[in-house]
């Protein structure tokens, strides 16, 4: 005698995380934050960017074991010095649209800068990097340009502790 067992698995997925094909993706709020960041990077920084949704992004500031998050990433780079302070300019543009800086996520140095920005329930980490030169060699000429990455994901209590 052959017995057939059929199991039914029900998974509750937040409405804004469901796609028509049933796969998970970044929630609408995360997708909207990345779309805003991309639009502002293009208009404010004149930077061509690429956007990726449904990717694992890392919050280096979160406790170990809770750093990987599902979110989206906007990235771009240029070999030209189009703007003097790309991270600061993008932060100003995001603030003009309601974003709130999280200064505890900020860092600044000769080779780059980073800051956290909340956009509603989303945290975006903005990182810019460039050739800051060589203080020990006065003949060194830094390469022009910079790279920019914006990683956005839903905020959690771990993000607020920082």
C-alpha positions as CSV (number, residue, x, y, z in Angstrom):
1,X,0.0,0.0,0.0
2,X,1.3,3.4,-1.0
3,X,0.7,6.3,1.3
4,X,1.1,9.8,0.0
5,X,1.8,12.6,2.5
6,X,1.2,16.1,1.4
7,X,2.5,18.9,3.6
8,X,1.3,22.4,3.3
9,X,3.6,25.2,4.5
10,X,2.3,28.6,5.1
11,X,4.7,31.5,5.3
12,X,3.5,34.9,6.3
13,X,5.4,37.5,4.3
14,X,5.0,41.3,4.9
15,X,2.9,42.6,2.1
16,X,5.7,45.0,0.9
17,X,8.2,42.1,0.7
18,X,6.1,39.9,-1.7
19,X,6.6,39.8,-5.4
20,X,4.2,38.5,-7.9
21,X,6.5,35.5,-8.5
22,X,6.5,34.6,-4.8
23,X,10.1,35.4,-4.2
24,X,11.3,37.8,-1.5
25,X,12.8,41.1,-2.3
26,X,13.7,44.3,-0.6
27,X,10.6,45.9,1.1
28,X,9.0,48.8,-0.7
29,X,10.4,51.3,1.9
30,X,14.0,50.0,1.3
31,X,13.5,50.1,-2.5
32,X,12.2,53.7,-2.3
33,X,15.2,54.8,-0.1
34,X,17.6,53.4,-2.7
35,X,15.7,54.9,-5.6
36,X,15.9,58.3,-3.8
37,X,19.6,57.9,-3.1
38,X,20.2,56.9,-6.7
39,X,18.3,59.9,-8.0
40,X,20.1,62.3,-5.7
41,X,23.5,60.9,-6.5
42,X,22.8,61.4,-10.2
43,X,21.4,64.9,-9.9
44,X,23.6,66.3,-7.1
45,X,26.9,64.5,-7.8
46,X,26.4,64.0,-11.6
47,X,27.4,60.4,-10.9
48,X,26.3,57.4,-13.0
49,X,25.1,54.7,-10.6
50,X,24.0,51.2,-10.5
51,X,21.2,49.9,-8.2
52,X,20.8,46.3,-6.9
53,X,17.8,45.1,-5.0
54,X,17.4,42.1,-2.8
55,X,21.1,41.8,-2.0
56,X,22.8,41.1,1.3
57,X,24.4,44.3,2.6
58,X,26.6,44.5,5.7
59,X,26.1,46.9,8.6
60,X,29.7,46.9,10.0
61,X,28.5,48.8,13.0
62,X,26.0,46.2,14.2
63,X,27.0,43.5,16.7
64,X,28.7,40.4,15.3
65,X,26.3,37.9,14.0
66,X,23.7,40.5,13.2
67,X,25.5,42.5,10.5
68,X,24.1,40.9,7.3
69,X,20.9,42.5,6.1
70,X,18.6,42.1,3.1
71,X,18.5,45.4,1.3
72,X,19.6,47.3,-1.7
73,X,22.8,48.9,-2.9
74,X,23.5,51.9,-5.0
75,X,27.1,52.3,-6.3
76,X,29.1,54.3,-8.7
77,X,32.5,55.7,-9.4
78,X,34.1,58.4,-11.5
79,X,37.7,59.2,-12.5
80,X,37.0,62.9,-12.4
81,X,36.9,65.4,-9.5
82,X,33.4,66.6,-10.2
83,X,32.6,67.6,-6.6
84,X,34.8,68.3,-3.5
85,X,32.8,66.4,-0.9
86,X,30.5,63.8,-2.4
87,X,29.3,62.2,0.9
88,X,28.5,65.6,2.5
89,X,26.7,66.8,-0.7
90,X,24.6,63.6,-0.8
91,X,23.8,63.9,2.9
92,X,22.7,67.5,2.4
93,X,20.4,66.4,-0.5
94,X,18.9,63.5,1.6
95,X,18.3,65.8,4.5
96,X,16.5,68.2,2.2
97,X,14.1,65.3,1.4
98,X,13.6,64.4,5.1
99,X,16.5,62.1,5.8
100,X,18.0,62.3,9.3
101,X,21.8,61.9,9.8
102,X,23.0,59.3,12.4
103,X,26.3,60.9,13.4
104,X,27.3,57.8,15.3
105,X,27.7,56.1,12.0
106,X,30.0,58.9,10.7
107,X,33.7,58.6,10.0
108,X,36.0,60.9,8.0
109,X,39.6,60.6,6.9
110,X,42.0,61.5,4.1
111,X,40.9,58.5,2.0
112,X,37.1,58.6,2.5
113,X,34.1,59.4,4.5
114,X,30.9,57.6,5.7
115,X,27.7,58.5,7.4
116,X,24.4,56.9,8.3
117,X,21.1,58.4,7.3
118,X,17.6,57.3,8.4
119,X,14.8,57.5,5.8
120,X,11.7,56.5,7.7
121,X,12.1,52.9,8.8
122,X,15.3,52.5,6.6
123,X,18.9,53.0,7.5
124,X,21.2,53.9,4.6
125,X,25.0,53.8,5.0
126,X,26.8,56.1,2.7
127,X,30.5,55.5,2.0
128,X,32.8,57.5,-0.2
129,X,36.4,56.6,-1.0
130,X,39.1,58.4,-2.9
131,X,42.9,58.7,-3.1
132,X,43.8,61.0,-0.2
133,X,47.4,61.3,-1.1
134,X,50.6,60.5,0.8
135,X,51.6,62.8,3.6
136,X,55.1,61.4,3.6
137,X,55.7,62.1,-0.1
138,X,55.2,65.7,-1.2
139,X,55.7,64.8,-4.9
140,X,52.8,62.3,-4.9
141,X,49.8,63.5,-6.9
142,X,46.5,61.8,-5.8
143,X,44.4,60.2,-8.6
144,X,41.2,62.1,-9.4
145,X,37.8,60.8,-8.7
146,X,36.0,58.8,-6.1
147,X,33.8,55.7,-5.5
148,X,30.4,55.9,-3.7
149,X,28.3,53.1,-2.2
150,X,25.0,53.5,-0.5
151,X,23.6,50.4,1.3
152,X,20.0,50.6,2.6
153,X,18.1,48.2,4.8
154,X,15.4,48.1,7.4
155,X,16.5,49.5,10.8
156,X,16.5,47.2,13.8
157,X,17.0,47.8,17.5
158,X,20.7,46.9,17.0
159,X,21.0,49.9,14.7
160,X,19.6,52.3,17.3
161,X,22.0,51.2,20.1
162,X,25.0,52.8,18.3
